[in-house]
Amino acid sequence: MKPTAYLRAGANNAEVKVLTAEGVSAVLRDLAATFERAFGHKAVLGFDSAGAAKKRIQGPSS
């Protein structure tokens, strides 16, 4: 038996933020478009160099 996901459109639509290295930008843009059509959630993409993305994710130094 295949698992089934039940999603409801409307007030529960979420914004999903993704930050990643520029090297995967083309693939991620295609994936984000597919995700948005399938689930109705907005994908907000951010691209940076690998090192800069890592620093942004880790946050300010203590």
PQR file with spaces between the fields and no chain letter, atoms N, CA, C, O and H, PARSE charges and radii, in Angstrom:
ATOM       1  N    MET     1       0.841   -1.170    0.000 -0.4000 1.5000
ATOM       2  CA   MET     1       0.000    0.000    0.000 -0.0000 2.0000
ATOM       3  C    MET     1       0.895    1.244    0.000  0.5500 1.7000
ATOM       4  O    MET     1       1.851    1.338    0.770 -0.5500 1.4000
ATOM       5  N    LYS     2       0.565    2.192   -0.877 -0.4000 1.5000
ATOM       6  CA   LYS     2       1.341    3.427   -0.971 -0.0000 2.0000
ATOM       7  C    LYS     2       0.888    4.409    0.097  0.5500 1.7000
ATOM       8  O    LYS     2      -0.306    4.493    0.385 -0.5500 1.4000
ATOM       9  H    LYS     2      -0.212    2.116   -1.502  0.4000 1.0000
ATOM      10  N    PRO     3       1.825    5.162    0.696 -0.5600 1.5000
ATOM      11  CA   PRO     3       1.430    6.193    1.650  0.2800 2.0000
ATOM      12  C    PRO     3       0.707    7.326    0.919  0.5500 1.7000
ATOM      13  O    PRO     3       1.027    7.630   -0.231 -0.5500 1.4000
ATOM      14  N    THR     4      -0.236    7.929    1.567 -0.4000 1.5000
ATOM      15  CA   THR     4      -1.004    9.015    0.974 -0.0000 2.0000
ATOM      16  C    THR     4      -0.906   10.238    1.865  0.5500 1.7000
ATOM      17  O    THR     4      -1.038   10.151    3.086 -0.5500 1.4000
ATOM      18  H    THR     4      -0.496    7.683    2.500  0.4000 1.0000
ATOM      19  N    ALA     5      -0.672   11.373    1.239 -0.4000 1.5000
ATOM      20  CA   ALA     5      -0.636   12.635    1.977 -0.0000 2.0000
ATOM      21  C    ALA     5      -1.898   13.417    1.645  0.5500 1.7000
ATOM      22  O    ALA     5      -2.257   13.559    0.476 -0.5500 1.4000
ATOM      23  H    ALA     5      -0.564   11.445    0.247  0.4000 1.0000
ATOM      24  N    TYR     6      -2.554   13.912    2.647 -0.4000 1.5000
ATOM      25  CA   TYR     6      -3.736   14.731    2.454 -0.0000 2.0000
ATOM      26  C    TYR     6      -3.372   16.162    2.807  0.5500 1.7000
ATOM      27  O    TYR     6      -3.020   16.468    3.946 -0.5500 1.4000
ATOM      28  H    TYR     6      -2.263   13.798    3.597  0.4000 1.0000
ATOM      29  N    LEU     7      -3.461   17.030    1.814 -0.4000 1.5000
ATOM      30  CA   LEU     7      -3.112   18.431    2.015 -0.0000 2.0000
ATOM      31  C    LEU     7      -4.334   19.291    1.756  0.5500 1.7000
ATOM      32  O    LEU     7      -5.135   19.002    0.867 -0.5500 1.4000
ATOM      33  H    LEU     7      -3.747   16.781    0.888  0.4000 1.0000
ATOM      34  N    ARG     8      -4.466   20.322    2.518 -0.4000 1.5000
ATOM      35  CA   ARG     8      -5.593   21.226    2.378 -0.0000 2.0000
ATOM      36  C    ARG     8      -5.063   22.589    1.954  0.5500 1.7000
ATOM      37  O    ARG     8      -4.156   23.125    2.592 -0.5500 1.4000
ATOM      38  H    ARG     8      -3.815   20.557    3.240  0.4000 1.0000
ATOM      39  N    ALA     9      -5.602   23.138    0.915 -0.4000 1.5000
ATOM      40  CA   ALA     9      -5.188   24.456    0.444 -0.0000 2.0000
ATOM      41  C    ALA     9      -5.859   25.524    1.292  0.5500 1.7000
ATOM      42  O    ALA     9      -6.854   25.265    1.969 -0.5500 1.4000
ATOM      43  H    ALA     9      -6.338   22.702    0.397  0.4000 1.0000
ATOM      44  N    GLY    10      -5.305   26.715    1.246 -0.4000 1.5000
ATOM      45  CA   GLY    10      -5.939   27.821    1.945 -0.0000 2.0000
ATOM      46  C    GLY    10      -5.050   28.414    3.007  0.5500 1.7000
ATOM      47  O    GLY    10      -3.884   28.716    2.752 -0.5500 1.4000
ATOM      48  H    GLY    10      -4.496   26.925    0.696  0.4000 1.0000
ATOM      49  N    ALA    11      -5.596   28.584    4.203 -0.4000 1.5000
ATOM      50  CA   ALA    11      -4.910   29.291    5.276 -0.0000 2.0000
ATOM      51  C    ALA    11      -3.640   28.595    5.741  0.5500 1.7000
ATOM      52  O    ALA    11      -2.790   29.225    6.370 -0.5500 1.4000
ATOM      53  H    ALA    11      -6.543   28.338    4.409  0.4000 1.0000
ATOM      54  N    ASN    12      -3.496   27.319    5.448 -0.4000 1.5000
ATOM      55  CA   ASN    12      -2.326   26.589    5.922 -0.0000 2.0000
ATOM      56  C    ASN    12      -1.152   26.633    4.957  0.5500 1.7000
ATOM      57  O    ASN    12      -0.139   25.973    5.191 -0.5500 1.4000
ATOM      58  H    ASN    12      -4.186   26.807    4.937  0.4000 1.0000
ATOM      59  N    ASN    13      -1.268   27.401    3.875 -0.4000 1.5000
ATOM      60  CA   ASN    13      -0.155   27.494    2.942 -0.0000 2.0000
ATOM      61  C    ASN    13       1.035   28.134    3.644  0.5500 1.7000
ATOM      62  O    ASN    13       0.899   29.139    4.341 -0.5500 1.4000
ATOM      63  H    ASN    13      -2.091   27.937    3.685  0.4000 1.0000
ATOM      64  N    ALA    14       2.189   27.539    3.447 -0.4000 1.5000
ATOM      65  CA   ALA    14       3.394   27.997    4.127 -0.0000 2.0000
ATOM      66  C    ALA    14       4.384   28.564    3.129  0.5500 1.7000
ATOM      67  O    ALA    14       4.300   28.317    1.926 -0.5500 1.4000
ATOM      68  H    ALA    14       2.299   26.722    2.880  0.4000 1.0000
ATOM      69  N    GLU    15       5.313   29.324    3.654 -0.4000 1.5000
ATOM      70  CA   GLU    15       6.441   29.816    2.884 -0.0000 2.0000
ATOM      71  C    GLU    15       7.657   29.033    3.358  0.5500 1.7000
ATOM      72  O    GLU    15       8.002   29.061    4.540 -0.5500 1.4000
ATOM      73  H    GLU    15       5.382   29.525    4.631  0.4000 1.0000
ATOM      74  N    VAL    16       8.295   28.342    2.440 -0.4000 1.5000
ATOM      75  CA   VAL    16       9.459   27.523    2.767 -0.0000 2.0000
ATOM      76  C    VAL    16      10.696   28.240    2.255  0.5500 1.7000
ATOM      77  O    VAL    16      10.832   28.477    1.054 -0.5500 1.4000
ATOM      78  H    VAL    16       8.015   28.319    1.480  0.4000 1.0000
ATOM      79  N    LYS    17      11.600   28.586    3.168 -0.4000 1.5000
ATOM      80  CA   LYS    17      12.820   29.298    2.782 -0.0000 2.0000
ATOM      81  C    LYS    17      13.968   28.313    2.647  0.5500 1.7000
ATOM      82  O    LYS    17      14.191   27.471    3.517 -0.5500 1.4000
ATOM      83  H    LYS    17      11.490   28.394    4.143  0.4000 1.0000
ATOM      84  N    VAL    18      14.691   28.435    1.541 -0.4000 1.5000
ATOM      85  CA   VAL    18      15.814   27.544    1.257 -0.0000 2.0000
ATOM      86  C    VAL    18      17.027   28.397    0.931  0.5500 1.7000
ATOM      87  O    VAL    18      16.967   29.262    0.058 -0.5500 1.4000
ATOM      88  H    VAL    18      14.510   29.119    0.835  0.4000 1.0000
ATOM      89  N    LEU    19      18.123   28.157    1.627 -0.4000 1.5000
ATOM      90  CA   LEU    19      19.391   28.832    1.363 -0.0000 2.0000
ATOM      91  C    LEU    19      20.402   27.766    1.001  0.5500 1.7000
ATOM      92  O    LEU    19      20.597   26.809    1.750 -0.5500 1.4000
ATOM      93  H    LEU    19      18.172   27.455    2.336  0.4000 1.0000
ATOM      94  N    THR    20      21.043   27.925   -0.141 -0.4000 1.5000
ATOM      95  CA   THR    20      21.999   26.921   -0.590 -0.0000 2.0000
ATOM      96  C    THR    20      23.076   27.562   -1.455  0.5500 1.7000
ATOM      97  O    THR    20      23.016   28.750   -1.773 -0.5500 1.4000
ATOM      98  H    THR    20      20.884   28.703   -0.750  0.4000 1.0000
ATOM      99  N    ALA    21      24.053   26.761   -1.825 -0.4000 1.5000
ATOM     100  CA   ALA    21      25.149   27.233   -2.665 -0.0000 2.0000
ATOM     101  C    ALA    21      24.663   27.455   -4.096  0.5500 1.7000
ATOM     102  O    ALA    21      23.742   26.785   -4.564 -0.5500 1.4000
ATOM     103  H    ALA    21      24.102   25.796   -1.567  0.4000 1.0000
ATOM     104  N    GLU    22      25.295   28.402   -4.780 -0.4000 1.5000
ATOM     105  CA   GLU    22      24.912   28.754   -6.145 -0.0000 2.0000
ATOM     106  C    GLU    22      25.037   27.585   -7.113  0.5500 1.7000
ATOM     107  O    GLU    22      24.350   27.555   -8.134 -0.5500 1.4000
ATOM     108  H    GLU    22      26.043   28.947   -4.400  0.4000 1.0000
ATOM     109  N    GLY    23      25.895   26.631   -6.810 -0.4000 1.5000
ATOM     110  CA   GLY    23      26.136   25.513   -7.713 -0.0000 2.0000
ATOM     111  C    GLY    23      24.920   24.658   -8.015  0.5500 1.7000
ATOM     112  O    GLY    23      24.894   23.959   -9.029 -0.5500 1.4000
ATOM     113  H    GLY    23      26.453   26.655   -5.981  0.4000 1.0000
ATOM     114  N    VAL    24      23.919   24.698   -7.161 -0.4000 1.5000
ATOM     115  CA   VAL    24      22.716   23.883   -7.372 -0.0000 2.0000
ATOM     116  C    VAL    24      21.500   24.736   -7.735  0.5500 1.7000
ATOM     117  O    VAL    24      20.368   24.255   -7.674 -0.5500 1.4000
ATOM     118  H    VAL    24      23.940   25.266   -6.338  0.4000 1.0000
ATOM     119  N    SER    25      21.721   25.982   -8.106 -0.4000 1.5000
ATOM     120  CA   SER    25      20.603   26.903   -8.329 -0.0000 2.0000
ATOM     121  C    SER    25      19.662   26.457   -9.443  0.5500 1.7000
ATOM     122  O    SER    25      18.445   26.533   -9.276 -0.5500 1.4000
ATOM     123  H    SER    25      22.640   26.373   -8.156  0.4000 1.0000
ATOM     124  N    ALA    26      20.192   25.994  -10.572 -0.4000 1.5000
ATOM     125  CA   ALA    26      19.323   25.597  -11.690 -0.0000 2.0000
ATOM     126  C    ALA    26      18.431   24.420  -11.305  0.5500 1.7000
ATOM     127  O    ALA    26      17.230   24.426  -11.577 -0.5500 1.4000
ATOM     128  H    ALA    26      21.181   25.932  -10.707  0.4000 1.0000
ATOM     129  N    VAL    27      19.017   23.428  -10.680 -0.4000 1.5000
ATOM     130  CA   VAL    27      18.250   22.247  -10.263 -0.0000 2.0000
ATOM     131  C    VAL    27      17.224   22.627   -9.207  0.5500 1.7000
ATOM     132  O    VAL    27      16.080   22.174   -9.258 -0.5500 1.4000
ATOM     133  H    VAL    27      19.992   23.423  -10.458  0.4000 1.0000
ATOM     134  N    LEU    28      17.624   23.454   -8.253 -0.4000 1.5000
ATOM     135  CA   LEU    28      16.717   23.823   -7.169 -0.0000 2.0000
ATOM     136  C    LEU    28      15.556   24.680   -7.671  0.5500 1.7000
ATOM     137  O    LEU    28      14.441   24.560   -7.163 -0.5500 1.4000
ATOM     138  H    LEU    28      18.553   23.822   -8.212  0.4000 1.0000
ATOM     139  N    ARG    29      15.797   25.532   -8.647 -0.4000 1.5000
ATOM     140  CA   ARG    29      14.693   26.330   -9.204 -0.0000 2.0000
ATOM     141  C    ARG    29      13.633   25.421   -9.836  0.5500 1.7000
ATOM     142  O    ARG    29      12.435   25.630   -9.646 -0.5500 1.4000
ATOM     143  H    ARG    29      16.703   25.629   -9.059  0.4000 1.0000
ATOM     144  N    ASP    30      14.083   24.419  -10.582 -0.4000 1.5000
ATOM     145  CA   ASP    30      13.137   23.470  -11.177 -0.0000 2.0000
ATOM     146  C    ASP    30      12.393   22.686  -10.098  0.5500 1.7000
ATOM     147  O    ASP    30      11.181   22.494  -10.189 -0.5500 1.4000
ATOM     148  H    ASP    30      15.056   24.249  -10.736  0.4000 1.0000
ATOM     149  N    LEU    31      13.115   22.241   -9.089 -0.4000 1.5000
ATOM     150  CA   LEU    31      12.513   21.488   -7.996 -0.0000 2.0000
ATOM     151  C    LEU    31      11.514   22.346   -7.226  0.5500 1.7000
ATOM     152  O    LEU    31      10.446   21.866   -6.847 -0.5500 1.4000
ATOM     153  H    LEU    31      14.100   22.398   -9.016  0.4000 1.0000
ATOM     154  N    ALA    32      11.855   23.612   -6.994 -0.4000 1.5000
ATOM     155  CA   ALA    32      10.968   24.513   -6.261 -0.0000 2.0000
ATOM     156  C    ALA    32       9.663   24.731   -7.019  0.5500 1.7000
ATOM     157  O    ALA    32       8.592   24.763   -6.413 -0.5500 1.4000
ATOM     158  H    ALA    32      12.723   24.002   -7.302  0.4000 1.0000
ATOM     159  N    ALA    33       9.745   24.880   -8.332 -0.4000 1.5000
ATOM     160  CA   ALA    33       8.535   25.069   -9.136 -0.0000 2.0000
ATOM     161  C    ALA    33       7.631   23.840   -9.044  0.5500 1.7000
ATOM     162  O    ALA    33       6.413   23.970   -8.922 -0.5500 1.4000
ATOM     163  H    ALA    33      10.616   24.854   -8.824  0.4000 1.0000
ATOM     164  N    THR    34       8.218   22.666   -9.100 -0.4000 1.5000
ATOM     165  CA   THR    34       7.452   21.422   -8.972 -0.0000 2.0000
ATOM     166  C    THR    34       6.821   21.325   -7.587  0.5500 1.7000
ATOM     167  O    THR    34       5.657   20.947   -7.459 -0.5500 1.4000
ATOM     168  H    THR    34       9.208   22.560   -9.199  0.4000 1.0000
ATOM     169  N    PHE    35       7.581   21.663   -6.557 -0.4000 1.5000
ATOM     170  CA   PHE    35       7.096   21.653   -5.175 -0.0000 2.0000
ATOM     171  C    PHE    35       5.901   22.588   -5.015  0.5500 1.7000
ATOM     172  O    PHE    35       4.889   22.215   -4.421 -0.5500 1.4000
ATOM     173  H    PHE    35       8.527   21.970   -6.661  0.4000 1.0000
ATOM     174  N    GLU    36       6.022   23.815   -5.552 -0.4000 1.5000
ATOM     175  CA   GLU    36       4.948   24.792   -5.419 -0.0000 2.0000
ATOM     176  C    GLU    36       3.665   24.315   -6.095  0.5500 1.7000
ATOM     177  O    GLU    36       2.577   24.468   -5.540 -0.5500 1.4000
ATOM     178  H    GLU    36       6.843   24.118   -6.035  0.4000 1.0000
ATOM     179  N    ARG    37       3.786   23.745   -7.279 -0.4000 1.5000
ATOM     180  CA   ARG    37       2.601   23.232   -7.985 -0.0000 2.0000
ATOM     181  C    ARG    37       1.974   22.059   -7.238  0.5500 1.7000
ATOM     182  O    ARG    37       0.750   21.956   -7.156 -0.5500 1.4000
ATOM     183  H    ARG    37       4.670   23.621   -7.730  0.4000 1.0000
ATOM     184  N    ALA    38       2.796   21.189   -6.703 -0.4000 1.5000
ATOM     185  CA   ALA    38       2.293   19.975   -6.053 -0.0000 2.0000
ATOM     186  C    ALA    38       1.655   20.239   -4.693  0.5500 1.7000
ATOM     187  O    ALA    38       0.647   19.622   -4.349 -0.5500 1.4000
ATOM     188  H    ALA    38       3.791   21.273   -6.769  0.4000 1.0000
ATOM     189  N    PHE    39       2.236   21.153   -3.923 -0.4000 1.5000
ATOM     190  CA   PHE    39       1.798   21.325   -2.536 -0.0000 2.0000
ATOM     191  C    PHE    39       1.136   22.664   -2.233  0.5500 1.7000
ATOM     192  O    PHE    39       0.522   22.823   -1.178 -0.5500 1.4000
ATOM     193  H    PHE    39       3.054   21.655   -4.203  0.4000 1.0000
ATOM     194  N    GLY    40       1.251   23.626   -3.142 -0.4000 1.5000
ATOM     195  CA   GLY    40       0.624   24.917   -2.918 -0.0000 2.0000
ATOM     196  C    GLY    40       1.358   25.818   -1.949  0.5500 1.7000
ATOM     197  O    GLY    40       0.826   26.854   -1.550 -0.5500 1.4000
ATOM     198  H    GLY    40       1.749   23.497   -3.999  0.4000 1.0000
ATOM     199  N    HIS    41       2.553   25.452   -1.566 -0.4000 1.5000
ATOM     200  CA   HIS    41       3.366   26.283   -0.684 -0.0000 2.0000
ATOM     201  C    HIS    41       4.356   27.081   -1.524  0.5500 1.7000
ATOM     202  O    HIS    41       4.746   26.638   -2.605 -0.5500 1.4000
ATOM     203  H    HIS    41       2.984   24.611   -1.890  0.4000 1.0000
ATOM     204  N    LYS    42       4.758   28.233   -1.050 -0.4000 1.5000
ATOM     205  CA   LYS    42       5.705   29.099   -1.749 -0.0000 2.0000
ATOM     206  C    LYS    42       7.119   28.747   -1.326  0.5500 1.7000
ATOM     207  O    LYS    42       7.413   28.665   -0.133 -0.5500 1.4000
ATOM     208  H    LYS    42       4.441   28.593   -0.173  0.4000 1.0000
ATOM     209  N    ALA    43       7.997   28.539   -2.301 -0.4000 1.5000
ATOM     210  CA   ALA    43       9.413   28.283   -2.022 -0.0000 2.0000
ATOM     211  C    ALA    43      10.188   29.573   -2.270  0.5500 1.7000
ATOM     212  O    ALA    43      10.189   30.099   -3.383 -0.5500 1.4000
ATOM     213  H    ALA    43       7.758   28.606   -3.269  0.4000 1.0000
ATOM     214  N    VAL    44      10.846   30.080   -1.232 -0.4000 1.5000
ATOM     215  CA   VAL    44      11.666   31.283   -1.338 -0.0000 2.0000
ATOM     216  C    VAL    44      13.117   30.826   -1.358  0.5500 1.7000
ATOM     217  O    VAL    44      13.624   30.288   -0.374 -0.5500 1.4000
ATOM     218  H    VAL    44      10.845   29.652   -0.328  0.4000 1.0000
ATOM     219  N    LEU    45      13.776   31.047   -2.483 -0.4000 1.5000
ATOM     220  CA   LEU    45      15.128   30.536   -2.663 -0.0000 2.0000
ATOM     221  C    LEU    45      16.160   31.630   -2.456  0.5500 1.7000
ATOM     222  O    LEU    45      15.970   32.770   -2.879 -0.5500 1.4000
ATOM     223  H    LEU    45      13.364   31.484   -3.283  0.4000 1.0000
ATOM     224  N    GLY    46      17.258   31.267   -1.796 -0.4000 1.5000
ATOM     225  CA   GLY    46      18.396   32.159   -1.609 -0.0000 2.0000
ATOM     226  C    GLY    46      19.663   31.424   -1.985  0.5500 1.7000
ATOM     227  O    GLY    46      19.883   30.290   -1.561 -0.5500 1.4000
ATOM     228  H    GLY    46      17.411   30.341   -1.452  0.4000 1.0000
ATOM     229  N    PHE    47      20.500   32.073   -2.785 -0.4000 1.5000
ATOM     230  CA   PHE    47      21.731   31.437   -3.242 -0.0000 2.0000
ATOM     231  C    PHE    47      22.924   32.293   -2.858  0.5500 1.7000
ATOM     232  O    PHE    47      22.853   33.522   -2.887 -0.5500 1.4000
ATOM     233  H    PHE    47      20.322   32.994   -3.129  0.4000 1.0000
ATOM     234  N    ASP    48      24.008   31.645   -2.503 -0.4000 1.5000
ATOM     235  CA   ASP    48      25.242   32.324   -2.118 -0.0000 2.0000
ATOM     236  C    ASP    48      26.382   31.349   -2.362  0.5500 1.7000
ATOM     237  O    ASP    48      26.149   30.192   -2.714 -0.5500 1.4000
ATOM     238  H    ASP    48      24.065   30.647   -2.479  0.4000 1.0000
ATOM     239  N    SER    49      27.601   31.806   -2.178 -0.4000 1.5000
ATOM     240  CA   SER    49      28.719   30.863   -2.265 -0.0000 2.0000
ATOM     241  C    SER    49      28.581   29.863   -1.122  0.5500 1.7000
ATOM     242  O    SER    49      27.908   30.139   -0.128 -0.5500 1.4000
ATOM     243  H    SER    49      27.790   32.745   -1.891  0.4000 1.0000
ATOM     244  N    ALA    50      29.210   28.719   -1.261 -0.4000 1.5000
ATOM     245  CA   ALA    50      29.093   27.682   -0.227 -0.0000 2.0000
ATOM     246  C    ALA    50      29.545   28.204    1.133  0.5500 1.7000
ATOM     247  O    ALA    50      28.874   27.970    2.138 -0.5500 1.4000
ATOM     248  H    ALA    50      29.757   28.495   -2.068  0.4000 1.0000
ATOM     249  N    GLY    51      30.665   28.903    1.174 -0.4000 1.5000
ATOM     250  CA   GLY    51      31.178   29.430    2.440 -0.0000 2.0000
ATOM     251  C    GLY    51      30.261   30.470    3.050  0.5500 1.7000
ATOM     252  O    GLY    51      30.018   30.457    4.257 -0.5500 1.4000
ATOM     253  H    GLY    51      31.209   29.093    0.357  0.4000 1.0000
ATOM     254  N    ALA    52      29.746   31.378    2.221 -0.4000 1.5000
ATOM     255  CA   ALA    52      28.853   32.422    2.721 -0.0000 2.0000
ATOM     256  C    ALA    52      27.527   31.829    3.192  0.5500 1.7000
ATOM     257  O    ALA    52      26.979   32.265    4.204 -0.5500 1.4000
ATOM     258  H    ALA    52      29.944   31.389    1.240  0.4000 1.0000
ATOM     259  N    ALA    53      27.011   30.840    2.466 -0.4000 1.5000
ATOM     260  CA   ALA    53      25.762   30.191    2.881 -0.0000 2.0000
ATOM     261  C    ALA    53      25.943   29.520    4.236  0.5500 1.7000
ATOM     262  O    ALA    53      25.069   29.607    5.099 -0.5500 1.4000
ATOM     263  H    ALA    53      27.457   30.486    1.644  0.4000 1.0000
ATOM     264  N    LYS    54      27.068   28.855    4.420 -0.4000 1.5000
ATOM     265  CA   LYS    54      27.342   28.193    5.700 -0.0000 2.0000
ATOM     266  C    LYS    54      27.372   29.211    6.835  0.5500 1.7000
ATOM     267  O    LYS    54      26.803   28.968    7.899 -0.5500 1.4000
ATOM     268  H    LYS    54      27.778   28.784    3.719  0.4000 1.0000
ATOM     269  N    LYS    55      28.032   30.349    6.618 -0.4000 1.5000
ATOM     270  CA   LYS    55      28.101   31.389    7.656 -0.0000 2.0000
ATOM     271  C    LYS    55      26.719   31.951    7.972  0.5500 1.7000
ATOM     272  O    LYS    55      26.401   32.190    9.137 -0.5500 1.4000
ATOM     273  H    LYS    55      28.494   30.546    5.753  0.4000 1.0000
ATOM     274  N    ARG    56      25.896   32.163    6.947 -0.4000 1.5000
ATOM     275  CA   ARG    56      24.550   32.694    7.171 -0.0000 2.0000
ATOM     276  C    ARG    56      23.694   31.716    7.967  0.5500 1.7000
ATOM     277  O    ARG    56      22.918   32.119    8.833 -0.5500 1.4000
ATOM     278  H    ARG    56      26.155   31.969    6.001  0.4000 1.0000
ATOM     279  N    ILE    57      23.841   30.430    7.668 -0.4000 1.5000
ATOM     280  CA   ILE    57      23.067   29.412    8.378 -0.0000 2.0000
ATOM     281  C    ILE    57      23.506   29.309    9.834  0.5500 1.7000
ATOM     282  O    ILE    57      22.672   29.168   10.729 -0.5500 1.4000
ATOM     283  H    ILE    57      24.471   30.102    6.964  0.4000 1.0000
ATOM     284  N    GLN    58      24.813   29.381   10.071 -0.4000 1.5000
ATOM     285  CA   GLN    58      25.338   29.269   11.433 -0.0000 2.0000
ATOM     286  C    GLN    58      25.030   30.498   12.270  0.5500 1.7000
ATOM     287  O    GLN    58      24.998   30.411   13.497 -0.5500 1.4000
ATOM     288  H    GLN    58      25.490   29.496    9.344  0.4000 1.0000
ATOM     289  N    GLY    59      24.805   31.632   11.641 -0.4000 1.5000
ATOM     290  CA   GLY    59      24.484   32.848   12.368 -0.0000 2.0000
ATOM     291  C    GLY    59      25.724   33.566   12.857  0.5500 1.7000
ATOM     292  O    GLY    59      26.845   33.131   12.595 -0.5500 1.4000
ATOM     293  H    GLY    59      24.830   31.703   10.644  0.4000 1.0000
ATOM     294  N    PRO    60      25.525   34.671   13.572 -0.5600 1.5000
ATOM     295  CA   PRO    60      26.660   35.458   14.061  0.2800 2.0000
ATOM     296  C    PRO    60      27.503   34.676   15.071  0.5500 1.7000
ATOM     297  O    PRO    60      26.997   33.857   15.837 -0.5500 1.4000
ATOM     298  N    SER    61      28.777   34.955   15.043 -0.4000 1.5000
ATOM     299  CA   SER    61      29.687   34.297   15.997 -0.0000 2.0000
ATOM     300  C    SER    61      29.414   34.781   17.402  0.5500 1.7000
ATOM     301  O    SER    61      29.042   35.935   17.616 -0.5500 1.4000
ATOM     302  H    SER    61      29.189   35.621   14.421  0.4000 1.0000
ATOM     303  N    SER    62      29.601   33.891   18.356 -0.4000 1.5000
ATOM     304  CA   SER    62      29.378   34.249   19.771 -0.0000 2.0000
ATOM     305  C    SER    62      30.556   35.002   20.313  0.5500 1.7000
ATOM     306  O    SER    62      30.557   35.388   21.482 -0.5500 1.4000
ATOM     307  H    SER    62      29.903   32.954   18.182  0.4000 1.0000
